[in-house]
């Protein structure tokens, strides 16, 4: 496929420049084809891998995030707690101490930058759609954080929540089941109990 600008006779372009445009266009199309092929591979892997398949049940986590998580943390058993895995990704607050009192600062940003960025993208998706559809505990929590905190702080808080939920889902070997606030109710997995209380202590610090 040749770009229209390279074949438009009304444009007074040198022949060499038209040939260069065609070459660059073909190179761009090749990159596009490679991206499509790699995306298809990730989607296929996320459906065939049981760990990835369970992670897909979490809102905001798709094929890219699920495969990245499994590549980085495996089945989650290397971490004793959800906070420990979130710290590994760099999504927990840095701490300082003044007058013997601990002070929570911005997130540490340590660990896998790519994985952290993908979880941030997933968190933005959750926040963007939290007001739509049937309301659940996670959606209500996300909207509450969004009302009370700066947009960046809310996004990081939701990303941390997703990382913690991912740890629980991997450890419990069960799919994520959010508790609906309207209609039927389903119990969260055992490792998810208490995550809300732990997260409430972390939402406070500003995102730096």
Rosetta silent file (secondary structure, phi, psi, omega in degrees, C-alpha in Angstrom):
SEQUENCE: XXXXXXXXXXXXXXXXXXXXXXXXXXXXXXXXXXXXXXXXXXXXXXXXXXXXXXXXXXXXXXXXXXXXXXXXXXXXXXXXXXXXXXXXXXXXXXXXXXXXXXXXXXXXXXXXXXXXXXXXXXXXXXXXXXXXXXXXXXXXXXXXXXXXXXXXXXXXXXXXXXXXXXXXXXXXXXXXXXXXXXXXXXXXXXXXXXXXXXXXXXXXXXXX
SCORE:     score description
SCORE:     0.000 S_00000001
   1 L     0.000  127.477 -177.976    0.000    0.000    0.000 S_00000001
   2 L  -102.683  132.893  178.388    1.424    3.349   -1.079 S_00000001
   3 L   -62.555  143.207 -175.697    0.599    6.555    0.847 S_00000001
   4 H   -60.594  -34.990 -176.972   -1.553    8.970   -1.144 S_00000001
   5 H   -64.432  -26.549 -177.579    0.869   11.859   -0.649 S_00000001
   6 H   -80.757  -15.873 -177.421    3.584    9.906   -2.483 S_00000001
   7 H  -116.449   -0.611 -178.203    1.468    9.378   -5.600 S_00000001
   8 L   -73.214  114.219 -178.157   -0.476   12.648   -5.750 S_00000001
   9 L   -69.909  -18.506 -179.218    0.546   14.334   -9.041 S_00000001
  10 L   -71.794  -19.376 -179.852   -0.735   17.693   -7.803 S_00000001
  11 L   -89.990  129.479 -179.192    2.092   17.824   -5.258 S_00000001
  12 L   -87.013   79.078 -177.859    5.397   19.093   -6.546 S_00000001
  13 L  -114.361  140.017  176.731    7.618   16.577   -4.764 S_00000001
  14 L   -61.505  148.983  179.977   11.001   15.291   -5.952 S_00000001
  15 H   -59.923  -38.254  179.143   11.018   11.670   -7.049 S_00000001
  16 H   -63.405  -37.623 -179.603   13.616   10.764   -4.435 S_00000001
  17 H   -69.016  -38.390  177.322   11.413   12.197   -1.683 S_00000001
  18 H   -63.127  -41.348  178.200    8.392   10.222   -2.919 S_00000001
  19 H   -63.725  -38.900  178.227   10.490    7.030   -2.866 S_00000001
  20 H   -64.443  -40.389  177.652   11.636    7.853    0.690 S_00000001
  21 H   -60.974  -42.520  179.194    8.016    8.316    1.791 S_00000001
  22 H   -63.648  -41.139  179.357    7.111    4.908    0.370 S_00000001
  23 H   -63.650  -44.953 -179.564   10.060    3.287    2.170 S_00000001
  24 H   -66.708  -37.186  178.634    9.160    4.879    5.511 S_00000001
  25 H   -64.435  -42.513  178.966    5.506    3.973    5.068 S_00000001
  26 H   -65.128  -38.887  178.031    6.383    0.336    4.418 S_00000001
  27 H   -64.326  -40.368  178.701    8.654    0.273    7.475 S_00000001
  28 H   -65.013  -41.309  178.292    5.843    1.691    9.608 S_00000001
  29 H   -64.311  -34.903  177.829    3.400   -0.902    8.278 S_00000001
  30 H   -66.150  -41.155  175.925    5.877   -3.668    9.121 S_00000001
  31 H   -62.715  -40.790  178.889    6.121   -2.408   12.713 S_00000001
  32 H   -61.845  -41.676  178.646    2.327   -2.305   12.854 S_00000001
  33 H   -65.365  -38.301  179.099    2.136   -5.925   11.663 S_00000001
  34 H   -66.498  -39.893  177.607    4.679   -6.992   14.278 S_00000001
  35 H   -62.026  -42.980  178.599    2.698   -5.256   17.029 S_00000001
  36 H   -63.105  -41.613  179.691   -0.461   -7.057   15.914 S_00000001
  37 H   -65.401  -43.827 -179.963    1.340  -10.416   15.879 S_00000001
  38 H   -66.740  -38.266  177.466    2.856   -9.876   19.336 S_00000001
  39 H   -63.007  -42.084  178.023   -0.493   -8.721   20.721 S_00000001
  40 H   -62.479  -37.506  177.760   -2.154  -11.854   19.367 S_00000001
  41 H   -64.358  -42.343  179.511    0.558  -13.948   21.055 S_00000001
  42 H   -65.582  -41.643  178.782   -0.061  -12.224   24.408 S_00000001
  43 H   -62.132  -43.624  179.728   -3.823  -12.686   24.105 S_00000001
  44 H   -64.248  -43.223  179.272   -3.369  -16.377   23.311 S_00000001
  45 H   -64.265  -40.099 -178.690   -0.942  -16.851   26.208 S_00000001
  46 H   -65.376  -26.902  179.053   -3.264  -15.059   28.641 S_00000001
  47 H   -85.436  -30.135 -176.335   -6.078  -17.466   27.738 S_00000001
  48 H   -89.127  -27.920  179.863   -3.981  -20.644   27.841 S_00000001
  49 L   -82.751  121.294 -177.174   -1.983  -19.905   31.001 S_00000001
  50 H   -61.774  -32.804  178.017   -4.151  -20.673   34.089 S_00000001
  51 H   -66.715  -46.478  178.272   -2.431  -17.968   36.166 S_00000001
  52 H   -63.262  -40.005 -177.525   -3.058  -15.315   33.502 S_00000001
  53 H   -61.480  -37.638  177.820   -6.603  -16.559   32.990 S_00000001
  54 H   -70.097  -38.846  179.602   -7.399  -15.987   36.667 S_00000001
  55 H   -64.491  -29.168  179.477   -5.846  -12.513   36.606 S_00000001
  56 L   -64.146  -16.533  179.275   -8.096  -11.569   33.669 S_00000001
  57 L   -76.936   -8.296 -179.421  -11.058  -11.753   36.072 S_00000001
  58 L   -89.596  129.158  177.227   -9.764   -8.614   37.827 S_00000001
  59 L   -56.674  139.084  178.209  -11.117   -5.280   36.482 S_00000001
  60 L    86.043   -5.315  179.377   -8.407   -3.232   34.765 S_00000001
  61 L  -113.633  117.840  179.329   -6.204   -6.258   34.044 S_00000001
  62 L  -115.320 -164.208 -177.437   -6.084   -7.485   30.450 S_00000001
  63 H   -57.756  -40.861 -177.442   -3.762   -9.719   28.440 S_00000001
  64 H   -67.358  -46.564 -178.545   -0.784   -7.329   28.583 S_00000001
  65 H   -68.712  -41.627 -176.925   -0.947   -6.749   32.349 S_00000001
  66 H   -64.177  -43.950  179.399   -1.698  -10.384   33.198 S_00000001
  67 H   -68.422  -36.188  177.961    1.225  -11.765   31.189 S_00000001
  68 H   -65.618  -40.391  179.483    3.565   -9.086   32.573 S_00000001
  69 H   -64.041  -48.061 -178.515    2.509   -9.917   36.142 S_00000001
  70 H   -64.403  -37.423  177.459    2.992  -13.650   35.733 S_00000001
  71 H   -63.388  -34.909 -174.952    6.388  -13.079   34.081 S_00000001
  72 H   -87.007  -39.176 -171.469    7.494  -10.915   37.003 S_00000001
  73 H  -120.205   -4.955  179.340    5.967  -12.630   40.069 S_00000001
  74 L    63.256 -129.014 -178.952    4.937  -16.111   38.937 S_00000001
  75 L   -91.711    6.613  175.477    2.319  -17.597   41.270 S_00000001
  76 L    82.967   -4.179 -175.905    2.916  -14.977   43.974 S_00000001
  77 L   -75.152   -6.500  175.284    4.278  -17.404   46.568 S_00000001
  78 L   -75.634  -10.979 -177.245    7.595  -15.528   46.741 S_00000001
  79 L  -115.423  134.539 -178.307    5.760  -12.796   48.678 S_00000001
  80 L   -81.418  -16.445 -178.531    4.373  -13.228   52.184 S_00000001
  81 L  -150.183  163.995  177.905    1.814  -10.460   51.821 S_00000001
  82 H   -64.481  -38.176  179.741   -0.002   -8.362   49.253 S_00000001
  83 H   -64.185  -34.988 -179.942    1.888   -5.274   50.419 S_00000001
  84 H   -64.325  -39.814  178.779    5.185   -7.055   49.858 S_00000001
  85 H   -70.746  -38.604  176.938    4.317   -7.706   46.225 S_00000001
  86 H   -62.614  -36.037  177.617    3.097   -4.116   45.766 S_00000001
  87 H   -67.399  -37.616  178.003    6.426   -2.937   47.223 S_00000001
  88 H   -60.303  -35.618  179.836    8.298   -5.163   44.761 S_00000001
  89 H   -81.131  -17.313  179.484    6.484   -3.373   41.921 S_00000001
  90 L    92.378   28.230 -175.942    7.215    0.047   43.483 S_00000001
  91 L  -110.256   14.699  177.327    3.626    0.995   44.362 S_00000001
  92 L  -109.290  155.930 -177.575    3.927    1.525   48.122 S_00000001
  93 E   -68.355  145.270  167.814    4.789    4.818   49.855 S_00000001
  94 E   -72.722  152.898 -178.244    8.307    5.687   50.873 S_00000001
  95 E  -121.120  143.051  173.011    8.618    6.265   54.599 S_00000001
  96 E  -132.471  164.721 -178.543   10.493    8.854   56.613 S_00000001
  97 E  -129.953  131.693  177.791   10.593    9.446   60.325 S_00000001
  98 E  -136.929  123.738 -178.739   10.400   12.741   62.157 S_00000001
  99 L    62.220   29.545  179.970   10.249   13.050   65.914 S_00000001
 100 L    80.584    1.510 -178.483    9.809    9.308   66.184 S_00000001
 101 E  -110.092  124.395 -179.941    6.656    9.438   64.033 S_00000001
 102 E   -69.055  139.179  178.837    6.662    7.673   60.634 S_00000001
 103 E  -121.704  128.849  179.384    5.626    9.847   57.691 S_00000001
 104 E   -87.907  129.717 -179.443    4.350    8.370   54.422 S_00000001
 105 E  -108.380 -158.120  178.072    5.697   10.005   51.257 S_00000001
 106 E   -72.264  172.628 -177.818    5.142    9.324   47.549 S_00000001
 107 E   -64.508  154.484 -173.929    5.488    5.845   46.043 S_00000001
 108 L   -72.276  -28.303 -177.478    8.991    4.378   45.890 S_00000001
 109 L    58.348   28.981  174.300    8.920    3.779   42.081 S_00000001
 110 L   -90.721  172.211  176.257   11.295    0.869   42.550 S_00000001
 111 L    85.288 -155.497 -173.771   11.046   -2.439   40.759 S_00000001
 112 L   -75.875  108.069 -177.819    9.732   -3.159   37.274 S_00000001
 113 H   -64.966  -39.528 -178.941    8.903    0.177   35.634 S_00000001
 114 H   -63.410  -47.101 -179.720    7.051   -1.478   32.736 S_00000001
 115 H   -63.400  -41.488  178.839    4.824   -3.537   35.029 S_00000001
 116 H   -62.577  -41.702  179.303    4.124   -0.524   37.235 S_00000001
 117 H   -63.882  -40.109 -179.842    3.169    1.550   34.183 S_00000001
 118 H   -66.856  -37.969  176.821    0.789   -1.143   32.927 S_00000001
 119 H   -66.877  -35.085  175.832   -0.944   -1.345   36.311 S_00000001
 120 H   -63.187  -42.840  177.294   -1.286    2.452   36.272 S_00000001
 121 H   -61.975  -41.944  177.940   -2.968    2.209   32.853 S_00000001
 122 H   -63.342  -37.727  178.718   -5.289   -0.469   34.213 S_00000001
 123 H   -65.405  -39.243  177.486   -6.126    1.728   37.204 S_00000001
 124 H   -61.938  -37.537  177.858   -7.041    4.614   34.905 S_00000001
 125 H   -63.916  -42.121  178.515   -9.408    2.285   33.085 S_00000001
 126 H   -62.750  -46.162 -179.353  -11.068    1.294   36.363 S_00000001
 127 H   -64.730  -37.338 -177.422  -11.477    4.925   37.435 S_00000001
 128 H   -68.044  -29.263 -175.595  -12.803    5.962   34.023 S_00000001
 129 H  -112.615    7.570 -174.311  -15.556    3.329   34.050 S_00000001
 130 L   -62.576  -27.732 -177.617  -16.253    3.047   37.792 S_00000001
 131 L   -85.324   -3.949 -175.756  -19.530    4.975   37.516 S_00000001
 132 L   -99.591  154.339  173.864  -20.886    2.725   34.756 S_00000001
 133 L    69.344 -166.401 -178.588  -22.778   -0.542   34.993 S_00000001
 134 L   -68.765  133.473 -176.857  -23.603   -2.495   38.118 S_00000001
 135 L   -79.646  137.644  178.412  -21.872   -1.123   41.191 S_00000001
 136 E  -126.359  174.137  179.317  -19.437   -3.318   43.106 S_00000001
 137 H   -61.357  -41.221 -179.400  -17.250   -2.841   46.176 S_00000001
 138 H   -65.897  -43.831  179.402  -14.220   -2.112   44.016 S_00000001
 139 H   -62.671  -43.939  179.859  -16.055    0.440   41.876 S_00000001
 140 H   -63.825  -41.700  178.846  -17.477    2.184   44.942 S_00000001
 141 H   -62.685  -44.185 -179.098  -14.049    2.246   46.609 S_00000001
 142 H   -63.009  -42.350  179.605  -12.424    3.668   43.467 S_00000001
 143 H   -66.326  -36.931  178.988  -15.047    6.410   43.144 S_00000001
 144 H   -64.677  -44.215  177.868  -14.660    7.311   46.817 S_00000001
 145 H   -63.263  -40.507 -178.900  -10.874    7.645   46.469 S_00000001
 146 H   -63.631  -35.960  179.213  -11.337    9.706   43.296 S_00000001
 147 H   -70.888  -34.648 -171.797  -13.664   12.136   45.129 S_00000001
 148 H   -92.280  -21.313 -172.021  -11.339   12.565   48.099 S_00000001
 149 L  -125.545  165.304  174.902   -7.901   12.636   46.480 S_00000001
 150 L   -60.007  152.635 -175.928   -5.987   14.167   43.605 S_00000001
 151 H   -57.135  -42.495 -179.625   -6.399   12.296   40.315 S_00000001
 152 H   -67.124  -38.827  178.519   -2.803   11.006   40.341 S_00000001
 153 H   -64.824  -43.182  179.305   -3.070    9.851   43.957 S_00000001
 154 H   -62.611  -41.215 -179.270   -6.328    8.049   43.192 S_00000001
 155 H   -63.145  -45.361  179.572   -4.798    6.360   40.151 S_00000001
 156 H   -65.368  -38.554  179.113   -1.800    5.082   42.120 S_00000001
 157 H   -62.664  -43.325  179.220   -4.070    3.921   44.950 S_00000001
 158 H   -67.579  -38.706  177.483   -6.219    1.899   42.542 S_00000001
 159 H   -61.202  -41.432  177.322   -3.093    0.475   40.855 S_00000001
 160 H   -64.010  -40.820  177.614   -1.833   -0.639   44.270 S_00000001
 161 H   -60.650  -43.119  179.418   -5.224   -2.159   44.995 S_00000001
 162 H   -63.098  -40.730  178.739   -5.084   -4.104   41.719 S_00000001
 163 H   -63.447  -40.650  179.432   -1.598   -5.407   42.571 S_00000001
 164 H   -67.339  -41.342  177.493   -2.798   -6.545   45.992 S_00000001
 165 H   -63.549  -40.302  179.155   -5.864   -8.227   44.519 S_00000001
 166 H   -59.627  -42.037  177.479   -3.633   -9.929   41.944 S_00000001
 167 H   -59.541  -45.309 -179.030   -1.498  -11.369   44.753 S_00000001
 168 H   -63.994  -41.777 -179.662   -4.606  -12.743   46.488 S_00000001
 169 H   -65.427  -41.491  178.785   -5.953  -14.253   43.273 S_00000001
 170 H   -66.323  -42.216 -177.576   -2.610  -15.918   42.486 S_00000001
 171 H   -71.876  -38.402 -176.778   -2.164  -17.263   46.004 S_00000001
 172 H   -80.732   -9.931 -177.758   -5.748  -18.492   46.430 S_00000001
 173 L    53.645   46.564 -178.206   -5.760  -20.168   43.002 S_00000001
 174 L  -145.180  154.247  177.201   -9.214  -18.713   42.407 S_00000001
 175 L   -74.660  156.688  178.663  -10.781  -16.148   40.124 S_00000001
 176 L   -75.394  128.910  177.273  -11.611  -12.670   41.438 S_00000001
 177 L  -126.109  104.216  179.996  -15.210  -12.320   42.549 S_00000001
 178 L   -78.172  148.582 -179.671  -16.189   -8.792   43.480 S_00000001
 179 L   -87.709  117.812 -177.891  -19.075   -8.295   45.866 S_00000001
 180 E   -74.994  143.227  178.328  -21.943   -6.563   44.135 S_00000001
 181 L   -91.959  -15.495  178.215  -23.732   -3.744   45.925 S_00000001
 182 L  -127.706  129.966 -179.808  -26.889   -4.196   43.843 S_00000001
 183 L    88.397 -145.185 -175.857  -28.442   -7.600   43.204 S_00000001
 184 L   -67.039  163.789  179.698  -26.675  -10.837   44.165 S_00000001
 185 L  -126.922  145.520  176.342  -23.667  -11.002   46.440 S_00000001
 186 L  -136.018  143.386 -174.996  -20.582  -13.178   46.254 S_00000001
 187 L   -79.924  137.656  175.988  -17.868  -13.595   48.865 S_00000001
 188 L   -69.942  160.217  178.575  -14.344  -12.375   48.112 S_00000001
 189 L   -64.402  159.940 -170.806  -11.500  -14.882   48.262 S_00000001
 190 H   -61.718  -34.997 -179.751   -9.982  -15.422   51.687 S_00000001
 191 H   -73.773  -16.473  179.617   -6.801  -13.427   50.984 S_00000001
 192 H   -79.001  -19.458 -179.533   -8.896  -10.441   49.845 S_00000001
 193 L   -66.077  129.124  179.800  -10.437  -10.034   53.286 S_00000001
 194 L    93.024   -9.061  179.385   -8.802   -7.131   55.067 S_00000001
 195 H   -65.027  -37.036 -179.564   -7.260   -5.545   51.959 S_00000001
 196 H   -60.958  -41.758  179.969   -9.650   -2.597   52.175 S_00000001
 197 H   -66.483  -39.641  179.363   -8.511   -1.763   55.715 S_00000001
 198 H   -66.546  -39.865 -178.915   -4.865   -2.011   54.712 S_00000001
 199 H   -68.351  -31.351 -177.992   -5.402    0.178   51.670 S_00000001
 200 H   -59.481  -28.930 -179.575   -7.192    2.848   53.699 S_00000001
 201 L   -78.067  -17.593 -173.437   -3.898    3.606   55.463 S_00000001
 202 L  -100.346  -16.819 -175.141   -2.061    4.098   52.176 S_00000001
 203 L   -68.435  -22.281 -175.587   -4.409    6.379   50.250 S_00000001
 204 L   -61.701  -47.604 -172.306   -3.352    9.378   52.293 S_00000001
 205 L   -63.937  145.184  179.819    0.152   10.134   50.993 S_00000001
 206 L   -74.322  154.540  178.605    0.440   12.369   47.955 S_00000001
 207 L   -86.279  123.780 -179.134    1.772   11.019   44.686 S_00000001
 208 L  -119.483    0.000    0.000    5.188   12.427   43.920 S_00000001
